[in-house]
Amino acid sequence: MKALSDPHRIAIIDLLSCGELCACDILEHFDFTQPTLSHHMKVLQQAGITSSRREGKWQHYSLEPSFVSRFQLAVTDLFTDGEPCQRKKKNRSCE
């Protein structure tokens, strides 16, 4: 979740949701430098959110399909009214 806490990284994920992009194409959408993009991509890769491949002098990035599946399931589970929420399991009240 820490990797997803930065608004720039969320925007990068949004861009990659349309398919693989070259670092140069990602940079066109931001007002920061290539080293800053590299830092954001390193964080996303270490979290297993993105993967990369080199083509010539540029890196091409894409979303990691296994992350997308796991994340969608986790969000669905979080907001599904199936199992009782933690508060109800412990028989606590917020009041």
Secondary structure, 3 states (H helix, E strand, C coil): CHHHCCHHHHHHHHHHCCCCEEHHHHHCCCCCCHHHHHHHHHHHHHCCCEEEEEECCEEEEEECHHHHHHHHHHHHHHHCCCCCCHHHHCCCCCC
